[in-house]
Amino acid sequence: MKKQVFILAGQSNMAGRGGVHWSHNHYVWDGVVPPECAPSPSILRLSVGSVWEEARDPLHFDVEPKSKTGGVGPGMIFGNGVLKVIGGGGAVVGLVPCAVGGTAIKEWKKGSKLYNQMIRRAKESMEIGDGGEIKAVLWYQGESDCESDHASETYGENLERFIKDVRYDLGFPCLPFIQVALASGEKKNIDKVRKAQLGLNMTDLVCVDAMGLALNPDKLHLTTNSQVKLGEMLAEAYITKFMQQSSAITRYPNDHVIYEDTIYGLSELYSSCLTLPNQSKMKNENWLSSLTSFIEHKYFSNKLSVLISFVVVSVFMVYIVYYDIV
């Protein structure tokens, strides 16, 4: 049986700061590992050196800079929770730690260092050893974006683009995402970010709410006990929302990837059209937006459908562009 792989991404509360405290002018981890986080030969992590090894907290010790002090995060609790359900028959959970503390969502933009590293590690997880099947992405991020008015106001659209880009680059249009709504952040803007997180409406996306979980004295990071609770919430969300569905998630073969390339390109072309001069003349903008949105979320199963959608949308877009320019 191939490993069931989960990508862990975001910032410090995904990396884990449970049990981390300030002592003698630096942060230290108390080393306390709850029983829910106990290591298991059936729970592996992909190291920075691209080697599968037995997972244990701190999961991100070699992913984050050495200036960061890691502790207990939700990953091990999540892994143990999933393993209890899928256990038997040689089942193995593979965790791919990618989170880095203090990072804003702009640092996870397609083409950035963090984004490229995550995509590379995700692809490696499917190839190294006896291979693996990516089942979901766990995403906990947004505290850094609460520090900026602009970042908090645009968080929703940036998160949506991030999810679309990840699915596109991995070739899984229906890849499950489980995101965490913030428990902490700058008071001025945290409500904006939380509203974007809780209100994001995308297929195969669920949100668990961390608000109310106890925080460390720094009022930013979850305590060890809170990380245990969060890990259990993430496991429950995956098991109840995606467990049955995930068995059917497959990476699209080449013709589907080509189709995704086409749709992605058309979406970008449409966005470019809106920036042209005299855009107010684009009387059919709403209709065109609805059409491209429909096609973008419809994953056809044959090349003829791809060709038809390409021709129809392309011809109409060219007409609109010509109409506006002249």
N, C-alpha and C positions, 0 to 999 in steps of 0.2 A: 504494500500500500504506500502510495506517495505521501509525502509530508503535506499536511494542511497548513498553508503558510498565511501569516498575518503580518501586514506592514504596520509598524508603530511610528507615527510621525507627529510633528508639532513642536512644542517647546518644553520648558522645564517640568511642567506637571505631567507630561507624558513620559519624559525621560525619568522622572522620579526624584523627589526631594524629601520623601518620607523619612523621618529620623535624622535629617540634616539640621544642624544648629551651629550658631556662631560661638567659637571658643578660642581664646587667645589669638585674636586678630585674624582668624580664618575659619572657614566652614569645615565641619567634620561630620561624618556619618556615625551614628551610634552603633551600627552593625547589627541591630535587632531585626531578625527576619521572622515575620509571623508564620505560623504553620500553613496558612493559605498560600504562602509564597514559596513553599518548600520545593527544591529542585527535584527533577525527575528525569530518568534516562529517556523518557518519551517526550520531553519538552526541550527543544533545541533552539539555539540562537545562531544567526549568521554573523560571524565576527567581521571586523573591518578587513581582515586578511582573507575574507571569502571562504571561511571554513565553518562547517556546521559543528557546534560544540554544545555540551550540556548547558542549558540556560540557568542563570541565577542572578539575583540582584547584587549590585546595580546593573541592570541590563545594558545601559548605554555607556558603560565605563570607557570603552575604546572608541565611541562615536563622537562624544562631546570633547571639546578642548580640555586639556589637563587643568585649566583654571576653574572648571566647573566641578562641583562635588556632587556626585550622584548618590541616591539612596533608594528607597523602595518606591516603585512606580506601579501602575496598574497591570503591566504586562504579564507578570508571573501569575497573578491571581486570575487574570483572564485565561491564560493558558491552562491552568489547572482546572478551571471551570468548564472549559470546552472539552478537555481531555476526559473528564468524568462522563460526558455524554457520548463521545465518539470512541471511548476506550475499548480495548479488545481488538483482536485481529491485527496486532502490530501497529495500531494507529500512532502517529507521531504529529505533534504540533510544532511548527517551525515559526519562530518569531524573528522578524527582521527589524532591529532597532535603527531608527533614522532621526529621531527627535534631537533637537539642539536647543538648550535653554536661551532665553532672551531674544528669540528671532521673531520678526514681524512677518506677516503674510507676504509682503513684497519680496522677502528673501527666499520665498518658496515659489516664486514665479517661474514659469516654464523657461528653461535656459539658464537659470541660476545655478550656483554651485550646489546648494542643498537639494534643489529639484533634480538635477542631473545625477547626483549621488544616490538619491532615493530610487529613481527609475533604474539605474544601473544595478543596484543591490536587489531590487525586486526581480529583475530579469535573471540575475544570477541565481536567485533562490529557486527558480524553476529548472535550472540546468545543472547545478552542482550536485555531486553525489548521485543518488537515485532519483533526483528530480523532486519537484514539489508543485502543488496547485495553489495559486493565490486565491484565498477565500474572501478576504476583506481588508480594508484599510481602516485602522483606528486613528482618529485625528483629534488632538487636543491642543488648541492653539488660539491665540487672540489677546492674551494679556498685554503684549507689547503694543498692539494696535489701539488699545484703550488710551494710550499716552498721546495720541494725535487726533485732532478733530477730523482731519481729512481721512486718515486711515480708518477711523471708526465708521465714518459715513459711507465709505466705499467698500467696507468689509464684505458685505453680502455678495456683491458682483465679483469681487476678487476671489472669494471662496468658491463661487459657482464655476468660474473659469478654471481654477485650480483643479477641481474635481473632474471637469470635462477633459482637461489636458492629461491628467493621470490616466483616465480610462482610455483615452485615445492612444497615448504613447505605449501603454501596456497591451493594447488590443482587446480590452474587455469593456465593451460599451455598457454592460450592466454590472460592473464590479461594485459590490456593496461597500458603502462608506458608513462608518459609525462615528459621528462626531460628538464632542462633549461641549455643552454650553458652559460658559465660564462660571467659576465659583468666586473669582477674585479679579481685581483689576482697578485701574484708575476710576474713581467714583464718577468723575465728570462724564465719561464716555462708555462705561461698562454696559449700560442699558442699551446703547446703540448696537454694540457688538452682539450682545445676547439676543436682541430682537432679530438681528440678521441671522444668527445661528438657528434660533428656534423657528424662524419663519421661512427658512430656505426650503422650497418645494421642488425636489428633484426625485426622479425614480431611484429606487434602491439606495435611499439615504434615510437614516434614522438619527435622532439626536437624543442623547441622555443628558439630563440636567444635573450638574455638580453643585449648583447653588445650595447652600445650607450645610455642606460638608465642612467639618472642622479644619481650620488652617493652623499652620505653624505660627510661632510668635511674629514672623515677618509679615503676617496677614496676606500673603501671596500664594504660598505653596501648601498643598494638602499634607496633612499629617499622615503617619503610617496607617492608622486605623481608617482614615478617609480614603487612602489609596486602596485599601482592601475592599471597602464598600464600592468604590468606583470600578475596580476590576470586576467585581461581581455583577454590577449593573451592565457593564460592557458585555460580559459573557451572556447574561440573560437576554440582552438585546439581540446579540448574534444568533443565539439558539432559537429564540422565539420568532424572529423576523426573517432569518436567512438560512437556517440550517438545512431545511428541506430544499430550498431553492438553490443553495450553493452547489449541490451535487450536480446540477445541470449547467453550471457556469463553465463555459469553454472559451478558449481563445479563438477568435475568428481566424479562419484560413485566409489565404492571400486575397481572394476576391472580396471578402468583407473588409479587409484592411484597406484595399484600394477604394472601396466605397466610402469608408470613413475619411480617407484622404480627400475624396471629392467633396463630401459634405462639409468638412472642416474648411476647405478652400472656398466653397461657396459662401459660407457664413462670414469668412473674413472679407470676401469681395463685397458682400452686402454692407458690412460695417464701413468699408471704405466708401461705398456709394453715399452714405449718410453725411460724409464730410465734404462732399463736393459743393461748389458754389451753387446757389439757387436751390438748395435742398428743399426749400419750402414749396417748390413746384411738384415735389414727388407725391402726387395725389394718391397713388396706390401703395404708399409706404406701409400702411397697416395691413393691407391684404398680403403684401409680399412678406412682411415680417411673420405673419401667421403661417404662410406656406412654408417658409424656410424652417420655422420652428417645428412644424409638423414633420417635415421630412427628416430634420436633424434627429428626432426622437423615434423615428420609424426605421427599424433595422430589417431591410428586405433580405430575402433568402435567395434571390437569383439575380443574375447579371442584367437581365432584360429590364427589371424594375430599376436597377441602378442607372441604366442608359436613359430610360424614359425620364426619370427624375432629373438627371443631369441636363438633358436637352431642354425640358420645359423650364426649369429654373434659370438656366443660362441664357436662353433666348429672352426671357422676360427681363432679366437683369440688364442685358445689353440694351434692350429697348428703353428701359427706364433711364439708364445712364445717358443714352443718346438724346432722349427727350429733354433731360435736364440741361445738358450742355448746349444744345442748339435752341 
